[in-house]
Amino acid sequence: MRWIGLVSLTVLLIWNSEASGLKVEETPQGLKVEGKSYRARFVREVAEFSLEVLDAQGQFRPVSRWSPEFGLVMKGEIATNVGARAEWNFQRKGDILVVGWGFPFFVPETNSNWRPVWATAHFLCLDDGILMRFQLHNLKLPANAVCWVMPRWRLDERLFDAYTFWRPDDVRRSGHIAALGERLVYAGVTPWEQRGDIAPAFAASLPALIVRSEATGVGLGIVFVRYAEDWKGGFGFLQRFRPDVVYLYSGYLPAQRATQGVWAWVAPFDGRNASPERKVQWLLEQANALLKTFKPIVTSKLPSWAQPPSDFPTELRRPRPVERTEDAVVFSINEFIHTPYGLWLARKVGSDVLLRAWFKWGNAPDWRKFSPLVEEAHRLGMLFGGGTTCSALYHGENNLSEEEVLDMATRDPEGRLVDAWGQAGVRHGTLSNPRYLNYILRWCQAQIEAGADCLFMDEINAALHDNEGYDDYSLRDFREHLIRTYVQGQGWRLDDPRWQERFRIDLTDRTICPDGTIATFDYRAYLKRHGLVSKPLSSQNPLREEWQRFRAQRDREAWRWLVERIREFARQRGRQVFICANGIAPFVDFQVRGVWDLWRVKEGRVDLSASQIRDWARIVRDGWFVAGRKVPVVFFHDWGFGGFPWMEVPPSDRELWMRVRGAEIYAAGGFFAFPVTGLGNHHDALRDGTLNEIARQTVFYQRYRDLYRNGIPIAFDELPTEPAQVSTALWVRQEPPTLLIHIINCRVVDFRLQKGPVTVWVPIRDMPQDVSVFSPDGFQGKAILKREGERIRLTLPQLEAYCVVTLRFKKMPRWSPDFVPRLYPTQRWERALENSFVVQPGGIVEDDWKLVAFLQGKLHTHLRNPPTFLINAPQGGTLEVFVRGVAQGGARLVLMVDGQLTQAVELPDRDGKNDPFADEYARTFTFRLPVGKHRITLDNDGNDWAFIEWLAFRGEFAHP
């Protein structure tokens, strides 16, 4: 049974199951099932579920800290179902809901190859519990392979305090978990250390193991069905690994035994009842009846998505890693590559740069032992990436003494330690402490010496919250900032009365200024005196803006210091190391930015209903501006303490997102880092079934890498299309004269792309000499071009997800009268990077991202850098300027031609808001351009800024 008609099926499930007490609800994320004393959730398309059990007060309590794990152990490696894609199905059978999974374990065949082993799991959900069936569908398994045929549960150790099981002589064993001992102790039937309350087998008449909470009444029981026939020689046990880690291994067998299929109940029990024999026997009787009518509802055959892709085509691999990041086209997240498995996955994907293959978060490994993996990556034409946190600092990590941690950790406004991200035992370091900066540098140097080519620097501002950053080192630097700004910069005295007048710093208060001058100013004491300890960034704080200005400058200089020393360390060893940060940052070789705020979901599924290409383009241009050059801007799916959104949608949605949003990112001039592994290897594209799609996408981008180089994006979503739900980008290449039209399909119905013909109206008056179509989806047919008035109609017989159409000309085509390429200045409150630009044929300005949207007037002279454009207009032309708003002081636009004022527009303030986005003007102003070659300067000689959203050169232009 597939997904056709599931809405009506859900209604039937709810209606029929209510009568028996079982409640079932289908959601976009999966299924919610509620019985008499338990509640389960099954995740759509993924082999994961969760379970809650009712306590004595009628509250549901989660029994496990993470998703229960089925597992296959071979050659010392453990493969589990967590994160695994599943052939997922459910059916109603009378008063039973049957949920079925088919999913792969990936196990080592050799040291350089992993293969899938297909498994199926069925969950028969009844009012009183869940009867589970597990089966492996592979007969070629080594004799020493073992399988967790029933889940391993990481129990909530705070919840469970007791256990019960029966020995072969029917003697009941009950006790408290704490009484077993502290570490590596057991209750039940275990093959491991024989410490604790151990038995050689369970009683044939009462084959069960129950974990209980005498404090809350919660109980969870595993009842083995057909124990004598199917479970002989098997194991089930409670393990207290250490006081804060308790596992329940609910079924453990030689893997060959699992090929016949085994059954067991997972059911709620009364945690305060140590004599539950009657319920165990009743469950066994129910199981005997249910087994007679059972039929599988998921396939036992391995689907195509579970087959690992072939190695990436050799002919598409680079012979050696790129020497400039600007030449890289494919990036991937490969967190981590510590074993041959990580490199085996990398072989499947055509990546130029392996990001976060190593990463230091808490304790660091000895990366030198992983150096052979770097050498192999180089042979595959890949740069190997390392990285480190610039924020997290754990007590005791890497043998740090307590004194060292306390010295490097920042403080709150009262001088107290802060639990970073609310996590006990972890701090944020202070970037004002040279010891901490050198500690960060130490791990960068170690990775460089082990062979890393790139470094991903995470949270370069130390990720401080509003209540952090008030350590003694930062207070010292803030004091020096005030002296540098006002004493050295503006001539104030150390005991100047203006400290009191402007900032309410009472120099006579010896708790704030012990020597009566700003030279001993204590900012924490100041915050306490003014009642600002709990709200240091309140508008009531006169020093708020100075503190924020100081922090921004300090963070930038600390970052500069790190980057310079990393590069110098590499140079001294004859190495070149490429640096990026997590987020748009200066001084980098390429930008890497999380998708976070641009992730769109609706009811738990990926939402592709609106194009996001302009969002990606805006960030790409911002990344170029901050770096000061046209570096690669790479988007990736990040994770953090708040979760991993990429893993919260079904795998088929992840594939869809890569095909559509990934294409938009490339069409916007950026790059997407394909998620091969992440979240410390908890995410794995092989397990979730997306690796084949990643491999297919990267083959396309490597085969046609030249499509994404040496082009100028000039228009996003400005071309009319039919149907409307299509993203477009128009690129120009001057030599040879070429237009590149990126077309991305956003039409999704029931979470599936709707294929069909697409028409795009291209705003040109001239027919091309040559037309080509490129697509990762295997485009079939020909592009049809037809002249319609003063534009060209381009029709594709079918668009699946994405294609690029190239139109080649003898010379640059003429634009349609209703179209002009727009220049979009970067929306930053900074000085423009350049003030001289060349207008090329077609009215194109290649480096328009170096412009800034705030065209400054007389007030902020340090930010003034008005642009001058060199033009050659054989017939004259116009400059169109779209003004969104102006400052309260007003502005005046002026056009200078060869240094002479020719036109001016007064822009007085209209709304008093000082808001550049307030639609105060939202109007296009047009300036005439003279015939011939000229220098055209757009300036503002008014009082304050005007916000220029875009500008455009209309007319025919030749090379100057």
Helices and strands as residue ranges (DSSP letters): H 6-20, E 23-27, E 30-34, E 38-43, E 49-54, E 60-62, E 69-74, E 77-80, E 87-93, E 96-110, E 113-126, E 129-136, E 146-155, E 162-166, E 172-176, G 177-180, E 185-189, E 196-198, E 208-212, E 219-224, H 227-230, E 235-242, E 245-254, G 255-260, E 262-268, H 277-291, G 304-306, G 314-316, G 325-327, E 331-334, H 340-347, E 353-355, G 367-370, H 371-379, E 383-389, E 392-394, G 397-399, H 402-408, G 420-422, E 426-428, H 434-450, E 454-458, H 472-482, I 483-488, H 498-503, G 518-520, H 523-529, H 544-572, E 578-581, E 591-594, G 596-598, E 601-602, E 605-606, H 613-627, E 633-636, G 645-648, H 651-667, E 671-678, E 683-684, H 691-703, G 705-708, E 712-716, E 721-722, E 726-733, E 738-745, E 748-749, E 752-753, E 756-762, E 770-774, E 784-788, E 791-799, E 802-808, E 822-823, E 836-838, G 848-850, E 854-855, G 861-863, E 868-873, E 877-886, E 891-897, E 900-907, E 923-929, E 932-940, E 946-955
